[in-house]
Amino acid sequence: MEEKQQAPDITQHSRLFRWLDNFWYHYKWPVIIVAFFLIVGIIGFSQCAAQEKTDLTLAVAVPNPDLGGEPLEVFAGIFDNLLPADSNGDGQKRVALAQFSIYTEDELVALYTYTDPETGEERVQTDGLVAARHYNAERIQSLQTYMMTGECAVWLVSPYVYETMMEGQLPVSATAVLGDTALYGYYEALREQLPPDTLIVLTQPVMGAMSDPASFSQAQDYYHAIVGFTAP
């Protein structure tokens, strides 16, 4: 007769299951939270590792759609070339662009105003305007949060952004009007993407990467390179 197979130790498995069940009951949320941040950290690390290294960040906060594709490459190339030096020593001068599309209330209303083809009267697309206000408010909040990080010291902003979110709230070192610079007159790509009243702003953060004297000195040099550009 064949020997009977030994039955598994039910008591041992039961103890294990009871322990797992008890552990999950008491530590479910800490495990979920730790796992969440671990996954986010891994994804963030992998994305950062895949990104090209940059020498400085230039923030752009104006009322226009976010740059992308070829216009972004041309736009970024102009500001890459203005960098006085390759500060990170990787053999390339690269600027990181932080983009924030910010509108005033009047600009939003204008975007969603149309002429009724039957009556010829101007009407506002209410649903679209409400959604646009919501997204604009989110972008404003994101911009305000970013300003507090101290990761950027050189900005291209609309007068609205400057007056409502920077003036009197951030340590501003210098300002200039982009439309008054030789840079704006020389590059058509800038005139296509930025209004002439766009302000070039140099801030001096008290915290974050740009609070470091060496980093702020690089930002100062970059600001003066933009403002003092001369056509070749």
Salt bridges, closest charged atoms under 4 A:
GLU52 OE1 - ARG94 NH2 2.98
ASP80 OD2 - ARG94 NH1 3.90
GLU105 OE2 - ARG133 NH2 2.51
ASP116 OD2 - ARG123 NE 2.79
GLU121 OE1 - ARG123 NH2 3.47
GLU138 OE2 - HIS134 NE2 3.03
